[in-house]
Amino acid sequence: MLNILSNRIYRHLFMAQVIALIGTGLATVALGLLAYDLAGDQAGSVLGTALAIKMSAYVLVAPVAAAFTDKFPRRIMLVTLDLVRALVAIALPFVSQIWEIYILIFILQSASAAFTPTFQATIPDIVPDEREYTRALSLSRLAYDLEGVISPMLAALLLTVMSFHNLFAGTAVGFVASALLVVSVTLPKMKVLTVKRSIYDKTTRGMRIFLKTPRLRGLLALNMAVAAASSMVIVNSVVLVQADFGLPQRATAIALACFGFGSMLSALILPRLLDKISDRIPMLVGTSLLVIGLGLGIFLKNYVTLVMLWVLLGVGYSLSQTPSGRVLRRSSKAEDRPALFAAQFALSHSCWLVTYPLAGWVGATWGTQVSFIALTVVAALSLVTAVLIWRPGHDVYSLVHSHTDPNTIHEHYFVIDDEHPSWPKKEK
C-alpha cells in the first residue's frame, strides 16, 4: 500500500491531508467539550445542531463550488480554503455563546465543502491506474482512521496539561501546514470541457448522474446507514461517557479513538480484498455490522461495553465507506468527476443533516437508549433499500458486437457503465 507514496504529488497531498486531519480531530474533541462546557447535559442537543449546520453548509455549498472549479487553478483554490479554515479555528477558543459556535461552524464547513470534493477529484488524475488508485483510497481511509486514533489520544494527553480551548490552536496549525504542502506541488489542470454548459447545468450535473445510476443510488442508501452510526458516535459519546457513566474528558477521547481504531483495521485489509471481490460485497457487509452495532447499543450498560461497540462500528464504517471512491470513479468521465464527487459529498452529508440532529435531539429529550433505537431503524431500512436498488447485475454488463470485412471477422467485448452505454470502460 505504501508504494503509492513514491508518487511525489500524491505524497505531498497525502501529508497535507494527514496534518489537516489531526488538527481537525483535535477540534472535534474540543468542540464536544466546548458544547458540554456551555450547555452541560444538553451538550448532545447543541452538538447535534452545530453538526446539522455543518451538513447544511456541505449540502448547499459543495455542488455550487464544483460548478466553479474550472474557473480557478486547483492549487490556489485549495490553499485559500485552507487559510480560511485556519482563521476560523483561531476564533473558536474565544466563543462564549452557543450561537457563536453555530456561525463559526457554518463558515468553517462552507470552506470544507468547497475544499474536500476538489481535493478528492484531484486524486484520480494524479493516480490514474485502477489498482494504484484503490491503494490511494485505502491509504486515505487509513489516514482518516489514524486521525481517529491519534487525535483523541493526543487530545487526552494535552488535556492533562492545558485547557481544551488550546486544542483549537492545533487545528489552525494543521490547516496552515496543509496549505504549505499543497503549494509545494504542481497539480494537474482540470480537463477542458468540449461542450459549454450553463452554471445550472454544471451545478446539477453531478446530482443527475448520481440519481440515474443504480449503483450510485444504492451508495446513497448506504450513506444513510453510515450517517446513522457515525452520528451516534460523534454526537452522543460525550453524553454517554461523561453524563451517563460519570467519567472524565479523557475517557471520551479514548472512546472516540476506539471507533477510529476499528475503522483502521478495515482499511488495512481492504486493498487485497478489493482485488478479489466487487466493491458491493464489503460495503453491504460493513453496513450490516453498523446495523448490528447500533442494535446492541440499545442494551449498553457500561464503558467497557461502549468501547468494544465503538470498535465494531468503526470496522463497519470503513468497510462501507472506503470503496465509494472506486464506485464514483467507475461511474464518471474525467471531466464530470469533480461534479460527481461534489454530488456524493453533498448527498452523503444530507444524510448526516438528518441523523446528527436526530441523534442529538432524541438523546437529549428521551435518552440515549431511544436514540440507539431510532438510528438502528434508520440504518436497517437503509440497508434493505440498498440491497434492493443495487443488485449484482446492475454493476456492469457486456455488450457484444461483430465487425465483418473481407479479411477478418472478430468480436469486441466492452464493459459498459450501466446507465451510460456510450462510455466503454475497457475492451477485452
HUKA-V246105 format. One record per residue. PHI is phi as a letter, one per 20 degrees, with the letter a starting at -180 (NA if undefined). PSI is psi in degrees with one decimal (* if undefined). Layout:
phi->PHI psi->PSI
phi->PHI psi->PSI
This chain:
phi->NA psi->-37.2
phi->f psi->-12.2
phi->f psi->-27.2
phi->f psi->-21.2
phi->f psi->-7.7
phi->f psi->-18.6
phi->f psi->109.9
phi->g psi->-44.8
phi->f psi->-46.0
phi->f psi->-39.3
phi->f psi->-43.5
phi->f psi->-41.2
phi->f psi->-37.6
phi->f psi->-43.1
phi->f psi->-39.4
phi->f psi->-42.2
phi->f psi->-46.6
phi->f psi->-47.5
phi->f psi->-43.7
phi->f psi->-36.7
phi->f psi->-40.5
phi->f psi->-43.3
phi->f psi->-41.8
phi->f psi->-39.0
phi->f psi->-40.6
phi->f psi->-40.8
phi->f psi->-35.6
phi->f psi->-46.0
phi->f psi->-46.1
phi->f psi->-35.9
phi->f psi->-42.0
phi->f psi->-41.0
phi->f psi->-35.2
phi->f psi->-43.1
phi->f psi->-40.6
phi->f psi->-36.9
phi->f psi->-37.9
phi->e psi->-29.8
phi->c psi->-5.1
phi->m psi->-131.8
phi->f psi->-2.9
phi->e psi->14.2
phi->g psi->-35.3
phi->g psi->-39.7
phi->f psi->-43.4
phi->f psi->-46.6
phi->f psi->-38.4
phi->f psi->-41.1
phi->f psi->-43.5
phi->f psi->-41.9
phi->f psi->-28.7
phi->f psi->-37.7
phi->f psi->-41.3
phi->g psi->-46.6
phi->f psi->-35.4
phi->f psi->-41.5
phi->f psi->-42.6
phi->f psi->-46.6
phi->f psi->-39.9
phi->e psi->-37.5
phi->e psi->-39.2
phi->g psi->-50.5
phi->f psi->-36.9
phi->f psi->-43.2
phi->f psi->-39.6
phi->f psi->-32.5
phi->f psi->-20.5
phi->d psi->6.1
phi->f psi->-27.4
phi->e psi->-1.5
phi->e psi->-19.7
phi->c psi->146.1
phi->f psi->138.7
phi->g psi->-42.8
phi->f psi->-45.4
phi->f psi->-41.3
phi->f psi->-46.3
phi->f psi->-42.4
phi->f psi->-45.0
phi->g psi->-44.2
phi->f psi->-35.8
phi->f psi->-42.8
phi->f psi->-36.9
phi->f psi->-43.8
phi->f psi->-36.0
phi->f psi->-42.0
phi->f psi->-40.3
phi->f psi->-41.6
phi->g psi->-38.2
phi->f psi->-32.5
phi->f psi->-26.0
phi->g psi->-36.5
phi->f psi->-18.8
phi->e psi->5.9
phi->f psi->134.7
phi->c psi->-8.2
phi->c psi->148.5
phi->f psi->-39.0
phi->f psi->-27.7
phi->f psi->-35.4
phi->g psi->-45.1
phi->f psi->-42.8
phi->f psi->-47.7
phi->f psi->-36.9
phi->f psi->-39.2
phi->f psi->-42.8
phi->f psi->-47.5
phi->g psi->-47.0
phi->f psi->-23.4
phi->f psi->-40.5
phi->f psi->-40.7
phi->f psi->-34.6
phi->f psi->-29.9
phi->e psi->-33.9
phi->f psi->-51.2
phi->f psi->-49.0
phi->f psi->-36.0
phi->f psi->-43.9
phi->f psi->-48.2
phi->f psi->-38.9
phi->f psi->-16.8
phi->f psi->-33.3
phi->f psi->-45.0
phi->f psi->-28.9
phi->f psi->-28.6
phi->e psi->-35.6
phi->c psi->82.1
phi->f psi->-25.3
phi->f psi->134.2
phi->f psi->-47.1
phi->f psi->-42.0
phi->f psi->-36.7
phi->f psi->-38.0
phi->g psi->-42.9
phi->f psi->-34.0
phi->f psi->-40.7
phi->f psi->-44.3
phi->f psi->-38.9
phi->f psi->-37.7
phi->f psi->-42.8
phi->f psi->-40.5
phi->f psi->-37.3
phi->f psi->-44.1
phi->g psi->-41.0
phi->f psi->-40.5
phi->f psi->-37.7
phi->f psi->-39.2
phi->f psi->-26.4
phi->e psi->-49.9
phi->f psi->-45.5
phi->f psi->-48.5
phi->f psi->-38.3
phi->f psi->-41.4
phi->f psi->-40.4
phi->f psi->-42.4
phi->f psi->-39.4
phi->f psi->-46.4
phi->f psi->-31.9
phi->f psi->-14.7
phi->f psi->-16.9
phi->c psi->-5.0
phi->b psi->165.8
phi->f psi->152.4
phi->f psi->-20.5
phi->g psi->-32.9
phi->f psi->-15.3
phi->f psi->-27.5
phi->f psi->-26.7
phi->f psi->-35.7
phi->f psi->-34.9
phi->f psi->-46.3
phi->f psi->-42.8
phi->f psi->-40.8
phi->f psi->-42.9
phi->f psi->-38.6
phi->f psi->-43.6
phi->f psi->-38.6
phi->f psi->-43.5
phi->f psi->-41.2
phi->f psi->-38.2
phi->f psi->-36.8
phi->f psi->-38.7
phi->f psi->-28.5
phi->f psi->-5.6
phi->c psi->160.9
phi->d psi->121.0
phi->e psi->148.5
phi->f psi->145.2
phi->f psi->153.6
phi->f psi->141.1
phi->f psi->129.3
phi->f psi->130.8
phi->f psi->135.6
phi->e psi->-17.9
phi->d psi->126.9
phi->f psi->131.9
phi->c psi->149.6
phi->f psi->164.9
phi->f psi->-40.0
phi->f psi->-44.4
phi->f psi->-42.7
phi->f psi->-33.5
phi->f psi->-37.3
phi->e psi->-7.0
phi->f psi->-45.2
phi->f psi->-41.9
phi->f psi->-41.1
phi->f psi->-41.7
phi->f psi->-43.3
phi->g psi->-49.4
phi->f psi->-9.7
phi->e psi->-5.5
phi->d psi->119.4
phi->g psi->-46.3
phi->f psi->-29.0
phi->f psi->-32.4
phi->f psi->-37.4
phi->f psi->-39.9
phi->f psi->-38.7
phi->f psi->-40.8
phi->f psi->-41.6
phi->f psi->-35.4
phi->g psi->-36.1
phi->f psi->-39.9
phi->f psi->-42.6
phi->f psi->-42.2
phi->f psi->-38.8
phi->f psi->-46.4
phi->f psi->-48.1
phi->f psi->-30.7
phi->f psi->-40.4
phi->f psi->-42.2
phi->f psi->-50.5
phi->f psi->-42.0
phi->f psi->-43.0
phi->d psi->-0.4
phi->g psi->-46.6
phi->f psi->-34.6
phi->f psi->-46.4
phi->f psi->-46.5
phi->f psi->-48.3
phi->e psi->-37.1
phi->e psi->-47.4
phi->f psi->-43.6
phi->e psi->-10.1
phi->m psi->33.0
phi->d psi->164.4
phi->f psi->176.7
phi->g psi->-38.7
phi->f psi->-31.9
phi->f psi->-33.7
phi->f psi->-44.7
phi->f psi->-40.7
phi->f psi->-40.2
phi->f psi->-43.9
phi->f psi->-35.2
phi->f psi->-34.9
phi->f psi->-37.2
phi->f psi->-45.3
phi->f psi->-35.8
phi->f psi->-43.4
phi->f psi->-40.4
phi->f psi->-36.6
phi->f psi->-39.2
phi->g psi->-43.2
phi->f psi->-42.7
phi->f psi->-30.4
phi->f psi->-33.2
phi->e psi->-15.7
phi->f psi->-39.2
phi->g psi->-48.5
phi->f psi->-35.5
phi->f psi->-42.3
phi->f psi->-14.0
phi->f psi->-18.9
phi->d psi->-26.2
phi->c psi->165.5
phi->f psi->162.0
phi->f psi->-32.2
phi->f psi->-39.7
phi->f psi->-55.9
phi->f psi->-29.4
phi->f psi->-40.0
phi->f psi->-38.2
phi->f psi->-45.3
phi->f psi->-41.8
phi->f psi->-35.9
phi->f psi->-40.1
phi->f psi->-35.6
phi->f psi->-43.1
phi->f psi->-45.7
phi->f psi->-44.7
phi->f psi->-43.6
phi->f psi->-38.7
phi->f psi->-41.0
phi->f psi->-28.4
phi->f psi->-21.9
phi->g psi->-29.3
phi->d psi->16.8
phi->f psi->132.1
phi->c psi->-25.7
phi->b psi->172.3
phi->f psi->-37.9
phi->f psi->-44.5
phi->f psi->-37.1
phi->f psi->-48.4
phi->f psi->-33.8
phi->f psi->-40.6
phi->f psi->-37.8
phi->f psi->-34.3
phi->f psi->-45.6
phi->f psi->-44.6
phi->f psi->-34.7
phi->f psi->-41.5
phi->f psi->-48.7
phi->f psi->-37.4
phi->f psi->-49.1
phi->f psi->-40.4
phi->g psi->-37.4
phi->f psi->-31.8
phi->e psi->-40.3
phi->g psi->-44.6
phi->f psi->-4.7
phi->f psi->-32.8
phi->f psi->-36.9
phi->f psi->-40.8
phi->f psi->-42.4
phi->f psi->-42.2
phi->f psi->-40.8
phi->f psi->-15.8
phi->d psi->12.0
phi->b psi->153.7
phi->e psi->161.8
phi->g psi->-42.6
phi->f psi->-19.5
phi->e psi->-5.1
phi->f psi->-45.4
phi->g psi->-40.2
phi->f psi->-38.8
phi->f psi->-39.9
phi->f psi->-38.0
phi->f psi->-38.0
phi->f psi->-43.7
phi->f psi->-41.7
phi->f psi->-47.1
phi->f psi->-45.6
phi->f psi->-40.6
phi->f psi->-37.9
phi->f psi->-18.3
phi->f psi->-27.7
phi->f psi->-43.9
phi->f psi->-28.4
phi->f psi->-30.6
phi->e psi->-46.2
phi->e psi->-29.2
phi->f psi->-56.2
phi->f psi->-31.5
phi->f psi->-47.1
phi->f psi->-41.7
phi->f psi->-49.7
phi->f psi->-41.7
phi->f psi->-43.2
phi->f psi->-41.0
phi->f psi->-30.6
phi->e psi->-46.5
phi->d psi->-3.1
phi->o psi->160.1
phi->f psi->-26.8
phi->f psi->-42.9
phi->f psi->-35.2
phi->f psi->-41.8
phi->f psi->-42.8
phi->f psi->-48.0
phi->f psi->-44.0
phi->f psi->-28.2
phi->f psi->-42.7
phi->f psi->-44.5
phi->f psi->-46.3
phi->f psi->-41.1
phi->f psi->-43.7
phi->f psi->-36.7
phi->f psi->-41.0
phi->f psi->-45.9
phi->f psi->-42.6
phi->f psi->-43.8
phi->f psi->-42.0
phi->f psi->-38.8
phi->f psi->-35.9
phi->e psi->-46.6
phi->d psi->87.7
phi->e psi->158.1
phi->g psi->-38.2
phi->f psi->-10.3
phi->e psi->-7.7
phi->f psi->-62.6
phi->b psi->161.9
phi->b psi->163.1
phi->d psi->134.8
phi->d psi->122.8
phi->d psi->132.6
phi->b psi->159.3
phi->d psi->149.2
phi->c psi->129.1
phi->c psi->130.2
phi->b psi->173.1
phi->g psi->-23.5
phi->d psi->-26.1
phi->b psi->151.1
phi->c psi->122.9
phi->b psi->165.3
phi->d psi->146.9
phi->d psi->136.5
phi->d psi->119.4
phi->d psi->137.3
phi->e psi->119.1
phi->d psi->141.6
phi->f psi->139.4
phi->f psi->-34.8
phi->d psi->-7.9
phi->c psi->73.4
phi->f psi->-6.4
phi->e psi->1.9
phi->d psi->79.0
phi->f psi->137.3
phi->e psi->-39.4
phi->a psi->158.2
phi->d psi->135.1
phi->d psi->*
